[in-house]
Amino acid sequence: MKVGMLWFDNDPGRNMAQKVGRAARHYRQKFGRQPNVCYVHPSMLDGDSCHLERLKIAPKSSILKHHFWIGEEEVNLAVR
């Protein structure tokens, strides 16, 4: 991802889906585009990665806890 938005949410009353959903809504309002990836600190996920609708949530150790690096991952399509 070359361009994205950093979102912070440490509200214990919201679950991961709610936090990522709020970040995605703000991203759509700000950029007019749908994000397709959100990187979070590995401790915030139970496994390697998961999906929330069309949004991939993936661990990245360089992201601080309670921060969400959300944006559009480039799709590399090889033409044969």
URPEBEL-V197294 format. One record per residue. RES is the residue in three letters. PSI is psi in whole degrees, -180 to 180 (* if undefined). NEAR is the number of other ideal C-beta (glycine too) atoms within 8 Angstrom. Layout:
RES;PSI;NEAR, RES;PSI;NEAR
This chain:
MET;124;10, LYS;-36;4, VAL;136;5, GLY;-171;10, MET;135;12, LEU;128;8, TRP;140;13, PHE;133;7, ASP;108;10, ASN;21;6, ASP;115;6, PRO;-13;4, GLY;-7;3, ARG;142;8, ASN;176;5, MET;-44;9, ALA;-40;7, GLN;-42;8, LYS;-47;13, VAL;-38;14, GLY;-42;9, ARG;-43;11, ALA;-42;15, ALA;-41;14, ARG;-44;8, HIS;-41;10, TYR;-46;14, ARG;-42;11, GLN;-40;7, LYS;-43;7, PHE;-12;7, GLY;21;5, ARG;159;7, GLN;122;7, PRO;152;15, ASN;0;8, VAL;147;13, CYS;119;15, TYR;137;11, VAL;165;15, HIS;139;12, PRO;-30;8, SER;-14;5, MET;-6;9, LEU;150;13, ASP;-31;3, GLY;-155;5, ASP;-51;5, SER;167;9, CYS;176;8, HIS;145;8, LEU;101;10, GLU;-118;4, ARG;16;5, LEU;122;12, LYS;130;10, ILE;118;13, ALA;148;11, PRO;146;11, LYS;118;10, SER;-20;6, SER;-6;3, ILE;133;10, LEU;155;5, LYS;144;7, HIS;9;8, HIS;149;11, PHE;115;14, TRP;103;14, ILE;142;15, GLY;-151;11, GLU;115;11, GLU;135;8, GLU;133;6, VAL;121;4, ASN;102;4, LEU;119;4, ALA;130;4, VAL;128;3, ARG;*;2
